Amino acid sequence: MASLNHDASRRLSDVRAAGQRPGAPVIFNIGEVLAQLTDDFPTVTASKIRFYEEKGLIAPKRTAAGYRQFMDADVERLRFVLALQRDHYLPLKVIRDYLDAIDRGETPTNLPPGVTIAPRMVSDELVQEFKRRSRRLTTEQLRAESGASTALLEAMVSYGLIAEHNGCYDDHALRVARACTELAAHGLEPRHLRPFQAAADREFGLVERAVSPLSSRRDAASSARAAEAAREIAELCLGLHSALVHTRIARMET
């Protein structure tokens, strides 16, 4: 069955390539990427690929409608990440450091034994995109990029919606700040959003209990697997939350 899937995905790639302009890169959607990866990585899912994008490990281009467009370089990066996680249980932060070195045109140091890397297949534009995603923001940068007022940022901090780490803010804080800024335009202030923080704490408790058999082993491999499992469970929880809310919104229309 695996070989049939591999052959089918290869034929699909050939058909798509035949329809492209001569010399144009072949573009895949997320389903076609999964078809190419499933033989070697049976547990890979669309949600995991989206999670890697969120963490800045890949940066597929988007159409005007927002659909992801993957190229061969994106697929090779995914293979590299998946292999390091599956075979060496490396944390994403370590893998990210390896990819950053590759994007600079360097050979990563301290690669695990037997691990090889593909030739550098990323553009300068993609390098800049990864750098942008890895930035750490000052308060002023966070305010400027989120569009939040100083008072609104102070309220977010006061209600525990965002917090500094080592004197700066990360990508998660920026996402929260942008969401809070847009919600404020609808009359929802940070003090109204405390239920979201409480719900996040409860969901984290569920995730923590689910991965406790792995995290209790206290070795590096188990910790890496626990962290990855926690991320996948958290994404499923977010999907469930979104579906439940949208179900109630749909009932408003009936």
C-alpha positions as CSV (number, residue, x, y, z in Angstrom):
1,M,0.0,0.0,0.0
2,A,2.8,2.4,0.9
3,S,4.5,1.9,-2.5
4,L,1.2,2.4,-4.3
5,N,0.7,5.7,-2.4
6,H,4.2,6.8,-3.3
7,D,3.7,5.9,-7.0
8,A,0.4,7.7,-7.0
9,S,1.9,10.9,-5.5
10,R,4.8,10.7,-8.0
11,R,2.3,10.4,-10.9
12,L,0.4,13.3,-9.5
13,S,3.6,15.4,-9.4
14,D,4.4,14.5,-13.0
15,V,0.9,15.5,-14.1
16,R,1.1,18.8,-12.3
17,A,4.5,19.4,-13.7
18,A,3.3,18.8,-17.2
19,G,0.7,21.5,-16.8
20,Q,3.2,24.1,-15.6
21,R,4.9,26.6,-17.9
22,P,8.4,25.3,-18.9
23,G,10.8,26.1,-16.2
24,A,8.1,27.2,-13.7
25,P,8.3,25.6,-10.2
26,V,5.8,22.8,-9.4
27,I,3.3,24.0,-6.8
28,F,1.5,21.6,-4.4
29,N,-1.4,22.1,-2.0
30,I,-1.3,20.7,1.5
31,G,-3.1,17.5,0.5
32,E,-0.5,16.8,-2.2
33,V,2.3,17.4,0.2
34,L,0.8,14.9,2.6
35,A,0.6,12.4,-0.2
36,Q,4.4,12.8,-0.8
37,L,5.3,12.5,2.9
38,T,2.9,9.8,4.2
39,D,4.9,6.8,3.0
40,D,7.9,7.8,5.1
41,F,6.1,9.6,7.9
42,P,2.7,7.9,8.5
43,T,1.8,10.1,11.4
44,V,2.2,13.4,9.6
45,T,-1.1,15.4,9.4
46,A,-2.2,18.7,7.9
47,S,-2.5,20.2,11.4
48,K,1.2,19.3,12.1
49,I,2.3,21.0,8.8
50,R,0.3,24.1,9.8
51,F,1.9,24.0,13.2
52,Y,5.4,23.9,11.7
53,E,4.4,26.9,9.6
54,E,3.2,28.7,12.7
55,K,6.6,28.0,14.4
56,G,8.5,29.4,11.3
57,L,10.0,26.1,10.2
58,I,8.5,26.5,6.8
59,A,6.9,29.5,5.0
60,P,4.8,28.4,2.0
61,K,3.6,31.2,-0.2
62,R,-0.1,32.1,-0.2
63,T,-2.6,32.7,-3.0
64,A,-4.7,35.9,-2.9
65,A,-7.4,33.7,-1.3
66,G,-5.1,32.6,1.4
67,Y,-4.4,29.0,0.2
68,R,-1.0,27.6,0.9
69,Q,1.3,26.9,-2.0
70,F,4.2,24.5,-1.3
71,M,7.2,24.0,-3.6
72,D,9.9,21.2,-3.6
73,A,12.0,23.2,-1.2
74,D,9.2,23.3,1.4
75,V,8.7,19.5,1.1
76,E,12.4,18.9,1.6
77,R,12.4,21.1,4.7
78,L,9.5,19.2,6.0
79,R,11.3,15.9,5.4
80,F,14.3,17.2,7.3
81,V,12.2,18.3,10.3
82,L,10.1,15.2,10.4
83,A,13.2,12.9,10.2
84,L,15.0,14.8,13.1
85,Q,11.9,14.5,15.3
86,R,11.2,10.9,14.5
87,D,14.7,9.5,14.6
88,H,16.4,11.7,17.1
89,Y,13.5,13.2,19.2
90,L,15.0,16.7,18.8
91,P,13.0,19.7,20.2
92,L,11.8,22.1,17.6
93,K,14.0,24.9,18.9
94,V,17.1,22.8,18.0
95,I,15.7,22.0,14.6
96,R,15.0,25.6,14.1
97,D,18.6,26.5,14.8
98,Y,19.7,23.9,12.2
99,L,17.4,25.4,9.6
100,D,18.5,29.0,10.5
101,A,22.1,27.9,9.8
102,I,21.0,26.3,6.4
103,D,19.2,29.5,5.5
104,R,22.4,31.5,6.1
105,G,24.2,29.1,3.7
106,E,26.1,27.4,6.6
107,T,26.4,23.7,7.6
108,P,24.7,23.2,10.9
109,T,27.0,22.2,13.7
110,N,26.4,19.2,16.0
111,L,24.1,17.4,13.7
112,P,23.2,13.9,15.0
113,P,25.3,11.1,13.6
114,G,24.1,10.0,10.2
115,V,22.0,13.1,9.5
116,T,22.6,14.8,6.2
117,I,21.1,18.0,4.8
118,A,19.8,18.8,1.4
119,P,21.5,21.6,-0.6
120,R,20.3,25.1,0.3
121,M,17.0,25.5,-1.6
122,V,15.6,28.7,-0.2
123,S,15.5,32.2,-1.6
124,D,16.7,35.4,0.1
125,E,13.0,36.4,0.4
126,L,12.3,33.2,2.4
127,V,15.3,33.8,4.6
128,Q,13.9,37.3,5.5
129,E,10.6,35.7,6.2
130,F,12.1,33.3,8.7
131,K,14.1,36.1,10.3
132,R,10.9,38.1,10.7
133,R,9.2,35.3,12.4
134,S,12.0,34.7,14.9
135,R,12.2,38.3,16.1
136,R,11.7,39.3,19.7
137,L,9.7,42.5,20.1
138,T,10.2,45.4,22.4
139,T,7.1,47.1,23.9
140,E,7.2,49.8,21.3
141,Q,7.6,47.3,18.5
142,L,4.7,45.3,19.8
143,R,2.5,48.4,20.1
144,A,3.4,49.5,16.5
145,E,2.9,46.1,14.9
146,S,-0.3,45.2,16.7
147,G,-1.8,48.7,16.4
148,A,-2.6,48.7,20.1
149,S,-2.5,51.8,22.2
150,T,-0.2,52.1,25.2
151,A,-3.3,51.9,27.5
152,L,-4.5,48.8,25.7
153,L,-1.1,47.0,26.0
154,E,-0.9,47.9,29.7
155,A,-4.4,46.4,30.2
156,M,-3.4,43.2,28.4
157,V,-0.4,42.9,30.7
158,S,-2.5,43.7,33.8
159,Y,-5.0,41.0,33.0
160,G,-2.4,38.4,32.2
161,L,-3.1,38.1,28.5
162,I,0.5,38.9,27.5
163,A,3.8,38.9,29.4
164,E,7.4,39.8,28.8
165,H,10.0,37.1,28.6
166,N,13.6,38.2,29.1
167,G,12.6,41.8,28.6
168,C,10.8,41.3,25.3
169,Y,7.7,39.8,23.7
170,D,7.4,36.8,21.4
171,D,5.2,36.0,18.4
172,H,2.4,34.6,20.6
173,A,2.2,37.9,22.4
174,L,1.9,39.7,19.0
175,R,-0.9,37.5,18.0
176,V,-2.7,38.1,21.2
177,A,-2.2,41.8,21.0
178,R,-3.5,41.9,17.4
179,A,-6.6,39.9,18.4
180,C,-7.2,42.2,21.4
181,T,-6.8,45.3,19.3
182,E,-9.4,44.1,16.8
183,L,-11.8,42.9,19.6
184,A,-11.5,46.4,21.3
185,A,-12.9,47.9,18.1
186,H,-16.0,45.8,18.8
187,G,-16.2,47.0,22.4
188,L,-14.5,44.0,24.0
189,E,-11.8,45.2,26.3
190,P,-9.1,43.1,28.0
191,R,-11.2,42.9,31.2
192,H,-13.9,41.2,29.2
193,L,-11.4,38.6,27.9
194,R,-10.5,37.0,31.2
195,P,-12.7,34.0,30.5
196,F,-10.4,33.2,27.5
197,Q,-7.4,33.1,29.9
198,A,-9.3,30.9,32.3
199,A,-10.3,28.6,29.5
200,A,-6.7,28.4,28.2
201,D,-5.5,27.4,31.7
202,R,-8.2,24.7,31.9
203,E,-7.3,23.4,28.4
204,F,-3.6,23.4,29.3
205,G,-4.5,21.3,32.4
206,L,-6.2,18.7,30.1
207,V,-3.2,18.7,27.8
208,E,-0.8,18.3,30.7
209,R,-2.6,15.4,32.1
210,A,-2.8,13.7,28.7
211,V,1.0,13.8,28.2
212,S,1.9,13.2,31.8
213,P,2.9,9.5,31.2
214,L,5.6,10.8,28.8
215,S,6.7,13.9,30.7
216,S,7.1,11.9,33.9
217,R,9.9,9.8,32.4
218,R,12.3,12.8,32.6
219,D,14.6,11.9,29.7
220,A,15.3,14.0,26.7
221,A,13.5,11.8,24.2
222,S,10.4,11.4,26.3
223,S,10.3,15.2,26.9
224,A,10.5,15.9,23.2
225,R,7.7,13.5,22.4
226,A,5.6,14.9,25.3
227,A,6.1,18.5,24.0
228,E,5.1,17.5,20.4
229,A,2.1,15.5,21.7
230,A,1.0,18.5,23.8
231,R,1.1,20.8,20.7
232,E,-1.0,18.4,18.7
233,I,-3.5,18.0,21.4
234,A,-3.7,21.7,22.0
235,E,-4.3,22.3,18.3
236,L,-7.2,19.7,18.4
237,C,-8.6,21.5,21.4
238,L,-8.5,24.8,19.6
239,G,-10.3,23.2,16.6
240,L,-13.0,21.8,18.9
241,H,-13.4,25.2,20.6
242,S,-13.8,26.9,17.3
243,A,-16.3,24.4,16.0
244,L,-18.4,24.6,19.1
245,V,-18.5,28.4,18.9
246,H,-19.3,28.5,15.2
247,T,-22.1,25.9,15.8
248,R,-23.8,28.4,18.2
249,I,-23.2,31.3,15.8
250,A,-24.9,29.3,13.0
251,R,-28.0,28.9,15.2
252,M,-28.3,32.7,15.2
253,E,-29.1,32.5,11.5
254,T,-32.0,30.0,11.9
